[in-house]
Amino acid sequence: MKVVIKKATILCAQSQYHLQQKDILIVNGIIEKIAANIPVDKKLKVIEGKNLHASIGWMDVFADFADPGFEYKEDLNSGMQAAAAGGYTDVMLMPNTQPTISNKGQVEYIINQTKNKAVQVHVIGAISKNCEGTTLAEMYDMQASGAIAFSDGKKSIQQSGLLLKALQYVKSFNGTIIQQPIDESLTQHGLMNEGVISTQLGMQGKIDVAEYLVIHRDIELLRYTESKLHITGVSTAKGIDLIRKAKKEKLNITCSVSAYHLLLTDEALTKYDSTYKVNPPLRTDKDRKALLEAVADGTIDCIASHHTPHEWDAKHVEFAYAQYGMMTLETTLHQLLSIPNSKISIAQWITLLTNNPRKIFGLAEKNIAVNEAACLTIFSTLETNNYTDANKKSKGINSPFLNSTLQGKIIATINNGQLTMNN
């Protein structure tokens, strides 16, 4: 493989070429040269475009590939293809499969099925057996087999005692617990955020208290255990403020937010469109703006896709019976570029998509430098992408952006010596 990327603005804070427009030559997966102009010949694959950018390969920390058990929603191959189409070279998978990823055999299945691919898949092992929230799973064995972190994924740990044991247990190997903060006893009958919009629509709501109560509890358990905790899917102003205060105390806490919680609010649900039915729910504009402020001040560490693909039957039913979730891996760039009145630069977004998650979960940081292995995402913020049923890579149908022209385009990814070009 010989590839030259022409006139790309490099976005990599630790690179000496950060924010500079350069050509990048990659030979057999290694960055061989970075210069103002690299001559092109017939042996080179040329990548170019309008307002081209080259960053370290993007990493997602919370996605569902539904394999094994729910391959009609997504499978490992379609999930990896969707990830590459969305600019990702690394993806962390939730354990909510069938069977769940709660033993070393399931960890090894995922790793063996996805090794040496253009997208590096990382396994999140379950905290509890079968993600049932009652008994600890075999975390030490899973970690030894390659699990990168531990979570019950879509199912928030409800028992304080179980979470306490998990936080203590992972300290033996410097592991990290991932928690989605939802008090299910306060939200089990809710369909959307409780507020003015839910009242107008006559739908039972999910109160924001259900989020920050769990965040408060988890912070107290973290303080007691002195362990490592990552909270994902933060959606409320009060919740992110609790995390901000915990960080000021120097507790070992990090957090991530979905791009759609930065872009959308509960007003998207006024037409009863189940595509917008997600958990945690879309909140108010006040919450959305508080999350953006948390991105700006560094409280939010990374963007998590919360990619949850569904088949037609799971969404095209009465709203109350529609399943939660949105497929998002292929549209992250568009979502971030579409945020209204955003003061966040593209360079800041890239930090949240690249080395920040790698630091949190103990992976080696990447760099854009000569003699480094190429792990790159090449994209344009000015070009557009026609995102349709015909060209999407995910098996899912549940994206509000489907069958429309999107701002921003992923041109290609390079990882593990493999080039993936997008249409």
Beta strands, then each sheet from edge to edge (+ up, - down):
strand 1: 2-11
strand 2: 21-27
strand 3: 30-35
strand 4: 45-47
strand 5: 52-56
strand 6: 58-63
strand 7: 88-93
strand 8: 120-125
strand 9: 149-150
strand 10: 177-179
strand 11: 192-193
strand 12: 205-206
strand 13: 229-232
strand 14: 253-257
strand 15: 302-303
strand 16: 376-387
strand 17: 404-415
strand 18: 418-421
sheet 1: 3+ 2- 1+ 4+
sheet 2: 3+ 2- 1+ 5+ 16- 17+ 18-
sheet 3: 6+ 7+ 8+ 9+
sheet 4: 10+ 13+ 14+ 15+
sheet 5: 11+ 12+
end
